[in-house]
Amino acid sequence: MLAILCQVKLLEPGVIRRVLQQDGSACGAPNAKGFAKPHDLFLLHLAMRERSLDSFGPAQTAAMENDVVERLRTPAPTLERLATRISIDAAIVPGMGG
């Protein structure tokens, strides 16, 4: 979700490296706080990846990473689609929305 808000295209070559290097040019929309969080999450991922390699081995770790990449390739909701969904939910669920 933060990548959508910051317009960070995670699957494009070199983008993750730029995020890890805190290169704000990886952001299509300036958002310093929003950009810092994906950076921190990538650092967490790298630490967890090391633990996963130790615990599960390279094959299972690669399978888990492939699953994450496939989920990233699934079209993410746009801000407009999210707003529409919130409006629909508000119309369906009593007491939700304004």
N, CA, C and O of each residue as an XYZ file, in Angstrom:
392
protein
N       0.825     -1.181      0.000
C       0.000      0.000      0.000
C       0.875      1.253      0.000
O       0.582      2.211     -0.715
N       1.947      1.253      0.797
C       2.836      2.416      0.822
C       3.515      2.621     -0.523
O       3.732      3.753     -0.955
N       3.847      1.513     -1.182
C       4.468      1.634     -2.501
C       3.508      2.285     -3.486
O       3.940      3.025     -4.370
N       2.215      2.022     -3.347
C       1.216      2.648     -4.214
C       1.155      4.140     -3.921
O       1.184      4.957     -4.842
N       1.072      4.497     -2.651
C       0.987      5.903     -2.284
C       2.210      6.698     -2.723
O       2.098      7.854     -3.131
N       3.382      6.066     -2.635
C       4.619      6.741     -3.024
C       4.936      6.539     -4.503
O       5.889      7.120     -5.023
N       4.143      5.720     -5.172
C       4.359      5.383     -6.579
C       5.753      4.795     -6.804
O       6.478      5.199     -7.713
N       6.105      3.834     -5.953
C       7.367      3.112     -6.083
C       7.071      1.837     -6.856
O       6.270      1.011     -6.420
N       7.714      1.681     -7.994
C       7.494      0.516     -8.857
C       8.509     -0.561     -8.503
O       9.575     -0.659     -9.112
N       8.156     -1.369     -7.504
C       9.074     -2.320     -6.893
C       9.675     -3.324     -7.855
O      10.819     -3.739     -7.673
N       8.933     -3.725     -8.873
C       9.409     -4.788     -9.749
C      10.251     -4.285    -10.917
O      10.749     -5.086    -11.708
N      10.413     -2.975    -11.032
C      11.269     -2.456    -12.098
C      12.733     -2.616    -11.687
O      13.079     -2.465    -10.515
N      13.584     -2.922    -12.663
C      15.005     -3.141    -12.341
C      15.625     -1.951    -11.616
O      15.453     -0.797    -12.009
N      16.351     -2.269    -10.543
C      17.094     -1.262     -9.802
C      16.306     -0.490     -8.758
O      16.898      0.238     -7.961
N      14.987     -0.631     -8.741
C      14.179      0.171     -7.816
C      14.422     -0.241     -6.367
O      14.576      0.619     -5.500
N      14.457     -1.526     -6.098
C      14.671     -1.965     -4.711
C      16.042     -1.497     -4.212
O      16.174     -1.076     -3.063
N      17.048     -1.569     -5.066
C      18.382     -1.081     -4.678
C      18.319      0.415     -4.340
O      18.923      0.862     -3.365
N      17.584      1.184     -5.154
C      17.462      2.619     -4.898
C      16.720      2.889     -3.595
O      17.074      3.809     -2.858
N      15.693      2.091     -3.307
C      14.963      2.253     -2.042
C      15.898      1.946     -0.873
O      15.916      2.681      0.114
N      16.675      0.866     -0.976
C      17.608      0.515      0.098
C      18.673      1.586      0.303
O      19.164      1.773      1.416
N      19.028      2.286     -0.767
C      20.018      3.363     -0.666
C      19.364      4.699     -0.303
O      20.012      5.745     -0.318
N      18.086      4.645      0.018
C      17.299      5.824      0.396
C      17.325      6.898     -0.691
O      17.391      8.094     -0.407
N      17.270      6.442     -1.929
C      17.234      7.333     -3.087
C      15.781      7.702     -3.363
O      15.024      6.900     -3.910
N      15.400      8.902     -2.987
C      14.028      9.360     -3.145
C      13.551      9.423     -4.574
O      12.350      9.542     -4.817
N      14.470      9.345     -5.538
C      14.043      9.366     -6.941
C      13.290      8.091     -7.323
O      12.685      8.026     -8.393
N      13.324      7.077     -6.454
C      12.546      5.859     -6.705
C      11.059      6.109     -6.496
O      10.218      5.309     -6.908
N      10.746      7.234     -5.848
C       9.361      7.616     -5.560
C       8.806      8.449     -6.702
O       9.427      9.426     -7.121
N       7.646      8.069     -7.205
C       6.982      8.876     -8.213
C       6.251     10.054     -7.602
O       5.978     11.047     -8.276
N       5.934      9.937     -6.309
C       5.237     11.007     -5.583
C       6.007     11.260     -4.295
O       6.174     10.343     -3.491
N       6.478     12.484     -4.083
C       7.260     12.765     -2.879
C       6.449     12.534     -1.598
O       5.361     13.086     -1.429
N       6.988     11.726     -0.723
C       6.347     11.420      0.551
C       7.428     10.852      1.457
O       7.596      9.635      1.530
N       8.157     11.712      2.142
C       9.318     11.295      2.926
C       8.972     10.237      3.972
O       9.686      9.243      4.103
N       7.888     10.440      4.715
C       7.504      9.462      5.740
C       7.071      8.149      5.099
O       7.451      7.071      5.556
N       6.285      8.245      4.055
C       5.827      7.042      3.371
C       6.964      6.284      2.720
O       6.934      5.055      2.662
N       7.967      6.995      2.229
C       9.111      6.358      1.585
C      10.010      5.683      2.611
O      10.595      4.642      2.312
N      10.138      6.238      3.798
C      11.002      5.664      4.829
C      10.513      4.288      5.263
O      11.319      3.417      5.587
N       9.215      4.090      5.271
C       8.676      2.811      5.744
C       9.015      1.655      4.807
O       9.439      0.606      5.293
N       8.848      1.791      3.471
C       9.281      0.684      2.604
C      10.779      0.394      2.762
O      11.196     -0.764      2.715
N      11.573      1.429      2.948
C      13.011      1.234      3.165
C      13.233      0.355      4.395
O      13.983     -0.620      4.345
N      12.577      0.707      5.493
C      12.727     -0.063      6.727
C      12.207     -1.492      6.562
O      12.781     -2.433      7.108
N      11.124     -1.647      5.810
C      10.581     -2.993      5.576
C      11.534     -3.853      4.744
O      11.635     -5.059      4.968
N      12.227     -3.242      3.792
C      13.213     -3.992      3.018
C      14.361     -4.444      3.902
O      14.843     -5.568      3.768
N      14.807     -3.567      4.813
C      15.869     -3.956      5.735
C      15.409     -5.116      6.613
O      16.170     -6.049      6.868
N      14.164     -5.054      7.072
C      13.606     -6.148      7.862
C      13.566     -7.426      7.039
O      13.907     -8.502      7.532
N      13.148     -7.304      5.782
C      13.096     -8.471      4.893
C      14.477     -9.115      4.769
O      14.599    -10.338      4.844
N      15.514     -8.300      4.581
C      16.857     -8.858      4.433
C      17.291     -9.607      5.684
O      17.908    -10.668      5.592
N      16.972     -9.059      6.850
C      17.320     -9.743      8.098
C      16.541    -11.054      8.234
O      17.094    -12.073      8.646
N      15.257    -11.015      7.885
C      14.434    -12.223      7.987
C      14.853    -13.267      6.949
O      14.766    -14.469      7.199
N      15.304    -12.804      5.796
C      15.760    -13.715      4.753
C      16.955    -14.523      5.256
O      17.034    -15.729      5.025
N      17.871    -13.865      5.935
C      19.035    -14.562      6.487
C      18.600    -15.641      7.474
O      19.125    -16.754      7.464
N      17.635    -15.299      8.326
C      17.129    -16.282      9.297
C      16.421    -17.432      8.591
O      16.536    -18.590      8.994
N      15.684    -17.096      7.528
C      14.972    -18.116      6.765
C      15.956    -19.079      6.110
O      15.742    -20.291      6.106
N      17.032    -18.531      5.558
C      18.051    -19.390      4.950
C      18.620    -20.364      5.977
O      18.822    -21.542      5.684
N      18.877    -19.858      7.184
C      19.416    -20.714      8.239
C      18.409    -21.769      8.677
O      18.776    -22.918      8.923
N      17.131    -21.376      8.774
C      16.105    -22.278      9.303
C      15.544    -23.246      8.259
O      15.341    -24.426      8.545
N      15.295    -22.734      7.038
C      14.582    -23.525      6.046
C      15.424    -23.943      4.851
O      15.051    -24.860      4.120
N      16.545    -23.286      4.650
C      17.401    -23.603      3.518
C      17.061    -22.756      2.301
O      16.025    -22.092      2.263
N      17.947    -22.788      1.301
C      17.790    -21.929      0.140
C      16.559    -22.237     -0.713
O      15.919    -21.314     -1.217
N      16.223    -23.494     -0.881
C      15.094    -23.839     -1.764
C      13.768    -23.317     -1.208
O      12.988    -22.703     -1.936
N      13.515    -23.558      0.069
C      12.259    -23.110      0.661
C      12.222    -21.585      0.780
O      11.163    -20.977      0.618
N      13.356    -20.973      1.059
C      13.415    -19.515      1.118
C      13.110    -18.925     -0.254
O      12.357    -17.957     -0.361
N      13.690    -19.503     -1.298
C      13.426    -19.027     -2.664
C      11.954    -19.193     -3.015
O      11.375    -18.320     -3.663
N      11.342    -20.290     -2.603
C       9.914    -20.510     -2.881
C       9.065    -19.446     -2.189
O       8.109    -18.936     -2.773
N       9.410    -19.114     -0.954
C       8.660    -18.071     -0.236
C       8.829    -16.716     -0.919
O       7.867    -15.962     -1.060
N      10.055    -16.411     -1.342
C      10.299    -15.142     -2.023
C       9.550    -15.085     -3.361
O       9.008    -14.043     -3.730
N       9.525    -16.201     -4.075
C       8.794    -16.242     -5.346
C       7.309    -15.983     -5.131
O       6.665    -15.318     -5.942
N       6.772    -16.505     -4.047
C       5.368    -16.263     -3.720
C       5.115    -14.776     -3.487
O       4.114    -14.232     -3.954
N       6.018    -14.124     -2.769
C       5.880    -12.689     -2.511
C       5.942    -11.906     -3.821
O       5.145    -10.995     -4.042
N       6.885    -12.259     -4.685
C       7.017    -11.554     -5.971
C       5.755    -11.733     -6.802
O       5.300    -10.784     -7.439
N       5.187    -12.924     -6.808
C       3.953    -13.147     -7.560
C       2.809    -12.291     -7.022
O       2.007    -11.763     -7.792
N       2.738    -12.156     -5.706
C       1.709    -11.288     -5.121
C       1.954     -9.829     -5.490
O       1.002     -9.071     -5.680
N       3.213     -9.432     -5.593
C       3.522     -8.063     -6.007
C       3.137     -7.825     -7.470
O       2.797     -6.706     -7.855
N       3.191     -8.873     -8.271
C       2.839     -8.736     -9.687
C       1.328     -8.635     -9.899
O       0.879     -8.168    -10.946
N       0.555     -9.062     -8.928
C      -0.903     -8.944     -9.017
C      -1.239     -7.465     -9.018
O      -0.751     -6.718     -8.171
N      -2.066     -7.034     -9.961
C      -2.371     -5.593    -10.016
C      -2.868     -5.074     -8.676
O      -3.832     -5.579     -8.101
N      -2.184     -4.064     -8.210
C      -2.548     -3.447     -6.941
C      -3.695     -2.474     -7.159
O      -3.849     -1.922     -8.249
N      -4.489     -2.266     -6.139
C      -5.578     -1.294     -6.280
C      -5.023      0.116     -6.441
O      -4.039      0.485     -5.800
N      -5.649      0.875     -7.281
C      -5.272      2.280     -7.418
C      -5.990      3.062     -6.332
O      -6.914      2.547     -5.702
N      -5.581      4.281     -6.113
C      -6.253      5.111     -5.113
C      -7.719      5.295     -5.483
O      -8.581      5.329     -4.605
N      -8.008      5.413     -6.780
C      -9.396      5.588     -7.215
C     -10.225      4.342     -6.901
O     -11.361      4.444     -6.436
N      -9.642      3.157     -7.160
C     -10.370      1.917     -6.864
C     -10.571      1.750     -5.367
O     -11.617      1.266     -4.935
N      -9.578      2.145     -4.566
C      -9.739      2.068     -3.112
C     -10.860      2.997     -2.644
O     -11.679      2.617     -1.808
N     -10.889      4.209     -3.186
C     -11.931      5.170     -2.810
C     -13.304      4.644     -3.200
O     -14.267      4.796     -2.449
N     -13.396      4.025     -4.374
C     -14.666      3.447     -4.810
C     -15.078      2.322     -3.874
O     -16.246      2.214     -3.500
N     -14.119      1.485     -3.497
C     -14.409      0.364     -2.600
C     -14.903      0.871     -1.250
O     -15.847      0.319     -0.684
N     -14.273      1.912     -0.739
C     -14.693      2.480      0.546
C     -16.115      3.022      0.429
O     -16.919      2.848      1.345
N     -16.433      3.673     -0.682
C     -17.785      4.200     -0.894
C     -18.796      3.073     -0.955
O     -19.886      3.180     -0.394
N     -18.435      1.980     -1.642
C     -19.346      0.829     -1.739
C     -19.558      0.226     -0.354
O     -20.691     -0.058      0.037
N     -18.461      0.029      0.394
C     -18.565     -0.527      1.737
C     -19.446      0.345      2.610
O     -20.264     -0.170      3.371
N     -19.293      1.658      2.512
C     -20.073      2.578      3.336
C     -21.551      2.464      3.009
O     -22.397      2.618      3.890
N     -21.871      2.193      1.744
C     -23.265      2.049      1.335
C     -23.845      0.717      1.799
O     -25.046      0.624      2.053
N     -23.013     -0.311      1.911
C     -23.482     -1.655      2.262
C     -23.513     -1.882      3.763
O     -24.464     -2.472      4.275
N     -22.496     -1.427      4.475
C     -22.340     -1.723      5.893
C     -22.939     -0.568      6.714
O     -22.458      0.563      6.642
N     -23.978     -0.859      7.485
C     -24.566      0.201      8.312
C     -23.554      0.779      9.290
O     -22.786      0.043      9.910
N     -23.557      2.083      9.421
C     -22.674      2.750     10.360
C     -21.275      2.989      9.837
O     -20.465      3.606     10.529
N     -20.959      2.514      8.618
C     -19.634      2.722      8.061
C     -19.646      3.936      7.150
O     -20.594      4.144      6.393
N     -18.608      4.723      7.223
C     -18.499      5.863      6.317
C     -19.302      7.044      6.821
O     -19.681      7.119      7.990
N     -19.558      7.989      5.875
C     -20.219      9.207      6.324
C     -21.485      9.454      5.696
O     -22.138     10.454      5.995
